[in-house]
Each structure stands twice: as structure tokens, then as C-alpha cells.
Amino acid sequence: MGQRLVRNQVLRGINLYHMRQFSQAIEAWHGALSQLRNADDKFITHGYLSQIYYEMGNFRYVFMLDHALSQIDIAEEHEDLKMTAEAYLSISLSNQRLACFHRAIFYARLCMKSARNDPELTGTAHLYMAVSFTALGFFNRALEMFNRGQKIAKNSKNSLLEIRISLGFGTLFTELGDFNKAVRFVRNALILIGMLYFDDVRTKYRSFALCHMATALRKLNKFKEASQLIEVITSLMPQNFAASHAFRPPLIMLKCYGRLKRIYALKDDAEQVTLFSAEFDKLIEEMDLKCNFCSKPIGCHQTDLQALPCSDLFHSRYLADPSSFQELLLFNVIARDLIIYILSMQVGFIMLMLCQIQRNPILFEVFLLATTLCFLYPLCKAMIIDSLTMPTPRI
């Protein structure tokens, strides 16, 4: 009888949570937690507390992590793989919100190992990894994780996960400066949001999607449309609901360096411009935020992007203008051939020295053959390049 009353207290906390009375819900769940005996009930209640602290945001992410760690203790005690995977997922999200992105990625991977047959958990783990990679500036890895998560969501027909991944794609391409692609992904999310059954969930994700859309439209200088969306968002969101976003230190630093560089350029302060340009370029290198064809930075200005099957990003203009793509490829071929030629000459020189030292006729013949190939290789390559028409790369 006593445990039934405790479970009723947990249900009362759920009702308070849906009424957005978070403080009372936390009090009810904490009171029930100390009296619960069943491990499953304790695990679920810790999950409720972790979720409510996540939605409250700010400094409460530490409390969220505490309850996620309590979940992993219960899961390991009972050796339940599904509970373990869910706990690792909660720990991953907690670390993501605390800006410990490397830990978030680590625990998401542990979740994937524990929940190989659960598409919802593995798909969500891919999403958390993608968000963390985006925050760290590893956009190629983020794109790869988003693509994998989207595939899992579609195969399992998980609309909610697909919505979250579409919004993640929108954030990724907004950071990369391809605002048109960001708008397309957010519109796809809005279509899926319209199919959700529960009003509170639909309103919540619609607010997130419209916020992403307004950001992209503002970047496209469509200020009127963006302001209209913001008015819709403020009418949808209750006063006590705060949408929290992950802290992205590398991206914020990159934007700050870029803006400081422009400010000091307007002031004609060459010394400061040089300083911040160096920091900007250094961060671009660290984040590998470059087009794989022209090596120019990505994400600094509005641009259209494409991705290769390996998730490497490049500017779309190389598809529209194959001649520029051909010039870049030829430059790379010539540079590679020059390196091969120099190395071959060095090998030939070493072999000549060995011939003189050992007076070996076989080595001398090999040296003559290698020297002949060194001179013939560039000539043959030039003839092939002249007759070659570079095809448009397949994407």
C-alpha cells in the first residue's frame, strides 16, 4: 500500500511538470525518490528529475548530471543494458549542456555500444554526437553523424528524432554560412512538426524551428519575414519557458576574431589587424573550416555548399563552373608530380653514389633506368593532361 502512494506521488509530479510548475514537481519527485524500493521506479524518477533540470537550464545542468550518474549506478547494479544505454545518453546530454563536448561524445559512443538493437537510442546518440561536433567546430564529423542519425530515424519511422536532426542540420548550415540550405532543413522539420499528435510537444518544437528559421532569414537580410516569425515565437512560448542552446566556444571565438579584424581595419590599425588575422587563420586551421578544393574559409560569408560522400565540404560553384574545378585539379596534379620528380632524382643520386662506391654494374643499370623514367614521366604526363577533359565530379 505504501509503495502505491509513493507511485501516486510520482504521477502527481508528472502532472505538475505538464502544468509547468517545475518547483512543485521537483519537490514531489525528490520526496518519492527517498521512499521508492523498486529499482525501475527509482531509475525512471531520476530520469524525470534529469529531464526537468535540463528544461530549466542554466546552473541546473549540474543537478541534471547528478541524477544521470545515479541512473548509471542503478543500471550497472542490475546489469541492464537498456538502462545502461539510457543512463549514458543522459550523461552525454548533461555534459553537452555543460560544454564538456568531448565527454558528451565519449558517453554517446558508450550508449551506442550498449544499445545496438535500439534505433531510438542509437539515433539519439548520433544526434548528440553531431551537436557536440558542431559545437567543437568539427563540421565534417557533425555532418556524418547527422546523416547517420537521419537514416536511422527514417528507417525506424521516428518522426520526433527526424525533427530534431533536421533542426540540427539547420544549425550546422547556419554556422557554415549556407543559409538557404538551413532554411530548407528547417522547413522540412516544420512539415514533420505539423504531423505530431501532442499539442505541447508540437508547440515546443515549432518554437525551436521558427527560431532557427528567423536566424537564417535574418542572415539572408530578410528582416521583415524574420521579425514576423519572432512575433509568432513569442506568442507560442509561455513566459516561464527558456530555450537553451549549447555553448560553442570555438565558433564564438572565430566570430569575435573576424569582427575585431574588421573593426580595426576600419580604424586603420594595421598592427591589431595583423594580430587578429593571425588568430582567425589559426582557428580556421584548427577547426579545418576550409573548402577542400580552394582552401578558402567556410562559414565566414553566405555561400552555397556541397558535400562529398566522405562528408568533406566544398563550394557549390565548382559544380556550376567545371573549368575552375579542372584548374584546381591540374594544379594539384602538377604539384604532386613535381614532388615525385624531386624524390625520384634524389633516389637516383643515392643509387649513383652506391654504384661509385660498390662498382656494381646491376645497380648502374637500375640507375640509368630510373633516370630515364624521371625524364620521361613529366613529358608523358603533360601529353595526357593536354588530351584530357576533366569530368564534373559526382556528388
Contacts in CASP RR format, 6 or more apart in sequence:
PFRMAT RR
TARGET T0000
AUTHOR 0000-0000-0000
METHOD contacts of the structure
MODEL  1
MGQRLVRNQVLRGINLYHMRQFSQAIEAWHGALSQLRNADDKFITHGYLS
QIYYEMGNFRYVFMLDHALSQIDIAEEHEDLKMTAEAYLSISLSNQRLAC
FHRAIFYARLCMKSARNDPELTGTAHLYMAVSFTALGFFNRALEMFNRGQ
KIAKNSKNSLLEIRISLGFGTLFTELGDFNKAVRFVRNALILIGMLYFDD
VRTKYRSFALCHMATALRKLNKFKEASQLIEVITSLMPQNFAASHAFRPP
LIMLKCYGRLKRIYALKDDAEQVTLFSAEFDKLIEEMDLKCNFCSKPIGC
HQTDLQALPCSDLFHSRYLADPSSFQELLLFNVIARDLIIYILSMQVGFI
MLMLCQIQRNPILFEVFLLATTLCFLYPLCKAMIIDSLTMPTPRI
2 35 0 8 1.000
3 35 0 8 1.000
3 36 0 8 1.000
3 37 0 8 1.000
3 38 0 8 1.000
6 32 0 8 1.000
6 35 0 8 1.000
6 36 0 8 1.000
6 41 0 8 1.000
7 32 0 8 1.000
7 41 0 8 1.000
9 28 0 8 1.000
9 31 0 8 1.000
9 32 0 8 1.000
10 28 0 8 1.000
10 29 0 8 1.000
10 32 0 8 1.000
10 36 0 8 1.000
10 41 0 8 1.000
10 44 0 8 1.000
10 45 0 8 1.000
10 48 0 8 1.000
12 28 0 8 1.000
13 24 0 8 1.000
13 25 0 8 1.000
13 28 0 8 1.000
13 29 0 8 1.000
13 48 0 8 1.000
14 25 0 8 1.000
14 48 0 8 1.000
16 22 0 8 1.000
16 24 0 8 1.000
16 25 0 8 1.000
16 28 0 8 1.000
17 25 0 8 1.000
17 48 0 8 1.000
17 52 0 8 1.000
18 200 0 8 1.000
20 238 0 8 1.000
20 240 0 8 1.000
20 241 0 8 1.000
22 52 0 8 1.000
22 55 0 8 1.000
22 56 0 8 1.000
22 240 0 8 1.000
25 48 0 8 1.000
25 52 0 8 1.000
26 49 0 8 1.000
26 52 0 8 1.000
29 45 0 8 1.000
29 48 0 8 1.000
29 49 0 8 1.000
29 52 0 8 1.000
30 49 0 8 1.000
32 45 0 8 1.000
33 42 0 8 1.000
33 45 0 8 1.000
33 46 0 8 1.000
33 49 0 8 1.000
36 42 0 8 1.000
36 45 0 8 1.000
39 74 0 8 1.000
39 77 0 8 1.000
39 78 0 8 1.000
42 74 0 8 1.000
43 71 0 8 1.000
43 74 0 8 1.000
43 75 0 8 1.000
43 83 0 8 1.000
43 87 0 8 1.000
46 67 0 8 1.000
46 68 0 8 1.000
46 70 0 8 1.000
46 71 0 8 1.000
46 74 0 8 1.000
47 67 0 8 1.000
47 68 0 8 1.000
47 71 0 8 1.000
47 90 0 8 1.000
49 63 0 8 1.000
49 64 0 8 1.000
49 67 0 8 1.000
50 64 0 8 1.000
50 67 0 8 1.000
50 68 0 8 1.000
50 71 0 8 1.000
50 90 0 8 1.000
50 94 0 8 1.000
53 60 0 8 1.000
53 61 0 8 1.000
53 63 0 8 1.000
53 64 0 8 1.000
53 67 0 8 1.000
54 60 0 8 1.000
54 61 0 8 1.000
54 64 0 8 1.000
54 93 0 8 1.000
54 94 0 8 1.000
54 97 0 8 1.000
55 241 0 8 1.000
56 242 0 8 1.000
57 97 0 8 1.000
57 242 0 8 1.000
57 244 0 8 1.000
58 242 0 8 1.000
58 244 0 8 1.000
61 94 0 8 1.000
61 97 0 8 1.000
61 98 0 8 1.000
62 98 0 8 1.000
64 90 0 8 1.000
64 93 0 8 1.000
64 94 0 8 1.000
64 97 0 8 1.000
65 91 0 8 1.000
65 94 0 8 1.000
65 95 0 8 1.000
65 98 0 8 1.000
67 90 0 8 1.000
68 87 0 8 1.000
68 90 0 8 1.000
68 91 0 8 1.000
68 93 0 8 1.000
68 94 0 8 1.000
69 91 0 8 1.000
71 83 0 8 1.000
71 86 0 8 1.000
71 87 0 8 1.000
71 90 0 8 1.000
72 84 0 8 1.000
72 87 0 8 1.000
72 88 0 8 1.000
72 91 0 8 1.000
74 83 0 8 1.000
74 87 0 8 1.000
75 83 0 8 1.000
75 84 0 8 1.000
75 86 0 8 1.000
75 87 0 8 1.000
76 84 0 8 1.000
81 114 0 8 1.000
81 115 0 8 1.000
82 114 0 8 1.000
82 115 0 8 1.000
82 118 0 8 1.000
82 121 0 8 1.000
84 114 0 8 1.000
85 111 0 8 1.000
85 114 0 8 1.000
85 115 0 8 1.000
85 118 0 8 1.000
85 121 0 8 1.000
86 111 0 8 1.000
86 115 0 8 1.000
86 121 0 8 1.000
88 107 0 8 1.000
88 108 0 8 1.000
88 110 0 8 1.000
88 111 0 8 1.000
88 114 0 8 1.000
89 107 0 8 1.000
89 108 0 8 1.000
89 111 0 8 1.000
89 121 0 8 1.000
89 124 0 8 1.000
89 125 0 8 1.000
89 128 0 8 1.000
91 103 0 8 1.000
91 107 0 8 1.000
92 103 0 8 1.000
92 104 0 8 1.000
92 105 0 8 1.000
92 106 0 8 1.000
92 107 0 8 1.000
92 108 0 8 1.000
92 111 0 8 1.000
92 125 0 8 1.000
92 128 0 8 1.000
93 104 0 8 1.000
93 128 0 8 1.000
95 101 0 8 1.000
95 103 0 8 1.000
95 104 0 8 1.000
95 107 0 8 1.000
96 104 0 8 1.000
96 128 0 8 1.000
96 131 0 8 1.000
96 132 0 8 1.000
96 135 0 8 1.000
96 246 0 8 1.000
97 244 0 8 1.000
97 246 0 8 1.000
99 135 0 8 1.000
99 246 0 8 1.000
99 247 0 8 1.000
99 249 0 8 1.000
101 132 0 8 1.000
101 133 0 8 1.000
101 135 0 8 1.000
101 136 0 8 1.000
102 132 0 8 1.000
102 136 0 8 1.000
104 128 0 8 1.000
104 129 0 8 1.000
104 132 0 8 1.000
105 128 0 8 1.000
105 129 0 8 1.000
105 132 0 8 1.000
105 133 0 8 1.000
108 125 0 8 1.000
108 126 0 8 1.000
108 128 0 8 1.000
108 129 0 8 1.000
108 132 0 8 1.000
109 125 0 8 1.000
109 129 0 8 1.000
111 121 0 8 1.000
111 122 0 8 1.000
111 125 0 8 1.000
112 121 0 8 1.000
112 122 0 8 1.000
112 125 0 8 1.000
112 126 0 8 1.000
115 121 0 8 1.000
115 122 0 8 1.000
115 125 0 8 1.000
116 122 0 8 1.000
119 152 0 8 1.000
119 153 0 8 1.000
119 155 0 8 1.000
119 156 0 8 1.000
119 158 0 8 1.000
120 156 0 8 1.000
120 158 0 8 1.000
120 161 0 8 1.000
122 152 0 8 1.000
123 148 0 8 1.000
123 149 0 8 1.000
123 152 0 8 1.000
123 153 0 8 1.000
123 158 0 8 1.000
123 161 0 8 1.000
124 161 0 8 1.000
126 145 0 8 1.000
126 146 0 8 1.000
126 148 0 8 1.000
126 149 0 8 1.000
126 152 0 8 1.000
127 145 0 8 1.000
127 146 0 8 1.000
127 149 0 8 1.000
127 161 0 8 1.000
127 164 0 8 1.000
127 165 0 8 1.000
127 168 0 8 1.000
129 141 0 8 1.000
129 145 0 8 1.000
130 141 0 8 1.000
130 142 0 8 1.000
130 143 0 8 1.000
130 145 0 8 1.000
130 146 0 8 1.000
130 149 0 8 1.000
130 165 0 8 1.000
130 168 0 8 1.000
130 172 0 8 1.000
131 142 0 8 1.000
131 168 0 8 1.000
131 171 0 8 1.000
131 246 0 8 1.000
132 246 0 8 1.000
133 139 0 8 1.000
133 141 0 8 1.000
133 142 0 8 1.000
133 145 0 8 1.000
134 142 0 8 1.000
134 168 0 8 1.000
134 171 0 8 1.000
134 172 0 8 1.000
134 175 0 8 1.000
134 248 0 8 1.000
135 246 0 8 1.000
135 247 0 8 1.000
135 248 0 8 1.000
135 249 0 8 1.000
135 250 0 8 1.000
135 251 0 8 1.000
136 250 0 8 1.000
136 287 0 8 1.000
137 175 0 8 1.000
137 248 0 8 1.000
137 250 0 8 1.000
137 251 0 8 1.000
137 287 0 8 1.000
137 289 0 8 1.000
138 287 0 8 1.000
138 288 0 8 1.000
139 172 0 8 1.000
139 175 0 8 1.000
139 176 0 8 1.000
139 287 0 8 1.000
139 288 0 8 1.000
139 289 0 8 1.000
139 298 0 8 1.000
139 313 0 8 1.000
140 288 0 8 1.000
140 311 0 8 1.000
140 312 0 8 1.000
140 313 0 8 1.000
141 311 0 8 1.000
142 172 0 8 1.000
143 172 0 8 1.000
143 307 0 8 1.000
143 311 0 8 1.000
143 313 0 8 1.000
144 311 0 8 1.000
146 165 0 8 1.000
146 168 0 8 1.000
146 169 0 8 1.000
146 172 0 8 1.000
147 311 0 8 1.000
149 161 0 8 1.000
149 165 0 8 1.000
150 162 0 8 1.000
150 165 0 8 1.000
150 166 0 8 1.000
150 169 0 8 1.000
152 158 0 8 1.000
152 161 0 8 1.000
153 159 0 8 1.000
153 161 0 8 1.000
153 162 0 8 1.000
153 165 0 8 1.000
154 162 0 8 1.000
159 192 0 8 1.000
159 195 0 8 1.000
159 196 0 8 1.000
160 196 0 8 1.000
160 201 0 8 1.000
160 205 0 8 1.000
162 192 0 8 1.000
163 189 0 8 1.000
163 192 0 8 1.000
163 193 0 8 1.000
163 196 0 8 1.000
163 205 0 8 1.000
163 209 0 8 1.000
164 205 0 8 1.000
166 185 0 8 1.000
166 186 0 8 1.000
166 188 0 8 1.000
166 189 0 8 1.000
166 192 0 8 1.000
167 185 0 8 1.000
167 186 0 8 1.000
167 189 0 8 1.000
167 205 0 8 1.000
167 208 0 8 1.000
167 209 0 8 1.000
167 212 0 8 1.000
168 185 0 8 1.000
169 182 0 8 1.000
169 185 0 8 1.000
170 181 0 8 1.000
170 182 0 8 1.000
170 185 0 8 1.000
170 186 0 8 1.000
170 212 0 8 1.000
170 216 0 8 1.000
171 182 0 8 1.000
171 212 0 8 1.000
172 182 0 8 1.000
173 179 0 8 1.000
173 181 0 8 1.000
173 182 0 8 1.000
173 185 0 8 1.000
173 305 0 8 1.000
174 182 0 8 1.000
174 212 0 8 1.000
174 215 0 8 1.000
174 216 0 8 1.000
174 219 0 8 1.000
175 248 0 8 1.000
175 251 0 8 1.000
175 299 0 8 1.000
176 298 0 8 1.000
176 299 0 8 1.000
176 303 0 8 1.000
176 305 0 8 1.000
176 313 0 8 1.000
177 219 0 8 1.000
177 298 0 8 1.000
177 299 0 8 1.000
177 300 0 8 1.000
177 301 0 8 1.000
177 302 0 8 1.000
177 303 0 8 1.000
177 305 0 8 1.000
178 299 0 8 1.000
178 302 0 8 1.000
178 303 0 8 1.000
178 304 0 8 1.000
178 305 0 8 1.000
179 216 0 8 1.000
179 217 0 8 1.000
179 219 0 8 1.000
179 220 0 8 1.000
179 302 0 8 1.000
180 220 0 8 1.000
180 304 0 8 1.000
181 304 0 8 1.000
181 305 0 8 1.000
182 212 0 8 1.000
182 216 0 8 1.000
183 213 0 8 1.000
183 216 0 8 1.000
183 217 0 8 1.000
183 220 0 8 1.000
186 209 0 8 1.000
186 212 0 8 1.000
186 213 0 8 1.000
186 216 0 8 1.000
187 213 0 8 1.000
189 205 0 8 1.000
189 209 0 8 1.000
189 212 0 8 1.000
190 206 0 8 1.000
190 209 0 8 1.000
190 210 0 8 1.000
190 213 0 8 1.000
193 202 0 8 1.000
193 205 0 8 1.000
193 206 0 8 1.000
193 209 0 8 1.000
194 202 0 8 1.000
194 206 0 8 1.000
196 202 0 8 1.000
196 205 0 8 1.000
203 236 0 8 1.000
204 241 0 8 1.000
206 236 0 8 1.000
207 233 0 8 1.000
207 236 0 8 1.000
207 237 0 8 1.000
207 241 0 8 1.000
207 243 0 8 1.000
208 243 0 8 1.000
210 229 0 8 1.000
210 232 0 8 1.000
210 233 0 8 1.000
210 236 0 8 1.000
211 229 0 8 1.000
211 233 0 8 1.000
211 243 0 8 1.000
213 229 0 8 1.000
214 226 0 8 1.000
214 229 0 8 1.000
214 230 0 8 1.000
214 233 0 8 1.000
215 226 0 8 1.000
217 223 0 8 1.000
217 225 0 8 1.000
217 226 0 8 1.000
217 229 0 8 1.000
218 226 0 8 1.000
219 302 0 8 1.000
220 302 0 8 1.000
237 243 0 8 1.000
250 283 0 8 1.000
250 286 0 8 1.000
250 287 0 8 1.000
253 283 0 8 1.000
254 280 0 8 1.000
254 283 0 8 1.000
254 284 0 8 1.000
254 287 0 8 1.000
254 289 0 8 1.000
257 276 0 8 1.000
257 279 0 8 1.000
257 280 0 8 1.000
257 283 0 8 1.000
258 276 0 8 1.000
258 280 0 8 1.000
258 300 0 8 1.000
260 272 0 8 1.000
260 276 0 8 1.000
261 273 0 8 1.000
261 276 0 8 1.000
261 277 0 8 1.000
261 280 0 8 1.000
264 272 0 8 1.000
264 273 0 8 1.000
264 276 0 8 1.000
265 273 0 8 1.000
284 290 0 8 1.000
284 297 0 8 1.000
289 297 0 8 1.000
289 298 0 8 1.000
289 299 0 8 1.000
290 296 0 8 1.000
290 297 0 8 1.000
290 298 0 8 1.000
291 297 0 8 1.000
291 298 0 8 1.000
291 313 0 8 1.000
291 314 0 8 1.000
291 315 0 8 1.000
292 308 0 8 1.000
292 312 0 8 1.000
292 313 0 8 1.000
292 314 0 8 1.000
293 314 0 8 1.000
293 315 0 8 1.000
293 318 0 8 1.000
293 325 0 8 1.000
293 328 0 8 1.000
294 314 0 8 1.000
294 315 0 8 1.000
294 318 0 8 1.000
294 328 0 8 1.000
296 315 0 8 1.000
298 305 0 8 1.000
298 313 0 8 1.000
298 315 0 8 1.000
303 315 0 8 1.000
303 316 0 8 1.000
304 315 0 8 1.000
304 316 0 8 1.000
304 317 0 8 1.000
305 313 0 8 1.000
305 314 0 8 1.000
305 315 0 8 1.000
305 316 0 8 1.000
306 313 0 8 1.000
306 314 0 8 1.000
306 315 0 8 1.000
306 316 0 8 1.000
306 319 0 8 1.000
306 395 0 8 1.000
307 313 0 8 1.000
307 314 0 8 1.000
307 395 0 8 1.000
308 314 0 8 1.000
308 393 0 8 1.000
308 395 0 8 1.000
309 395 0 8 1.000
317 324 0 8 1.000
318 324 0 8 1.000
318 325 0 8 1.000
318 328 0 8 1.000
318 393 0 8 1.000
319 325 0 8 1.000
319 392 0 8 1.000
319 393 0 8 1.000
319 395 0 8 1.000
322 390 0 8 1.000
322 391 0 8 1.000
322 392 0 8 1.000
325 390 0 8 1.000
325 392 0 8 1.000
325 393 0 8 1.000
326 390 0 8 1.000
329 390 0 8 1.000
330 385 0 8 1.000
330 390 0 8 1.000
333 381 0 8 1.000
333 385 0 8 1.000
337 377 0 8 1.000
337 378 0 8 1.000
337 381 0 8 1.000
340 377 0 8 1.000
341 374 0 8 1.000
341 377 0 8 1.000
341 378 0 8 1.000
344 370 0 8 1.000
344 373 0 8 1.000
344 374 0 8 1.000
344 377 0 8 1.000
345 374 0 8 1.000
347 370 0 8 1.000
348 367 0 8 1.000
348 370 0 8 1.000
348 371 0 8 1.000
348 374 0 8 1.000
351 363 0 8 1.000
351 366 0 8 1.000
351 367 0 8 1.000
351 370 0 8 1.000
352 367 0 8 1.000
354 360 0 8 1.000
354 363 0 8 1.000
355 363 0 8 1.000
355 364 0 8 1.000
355 367 0 8 1.000
END
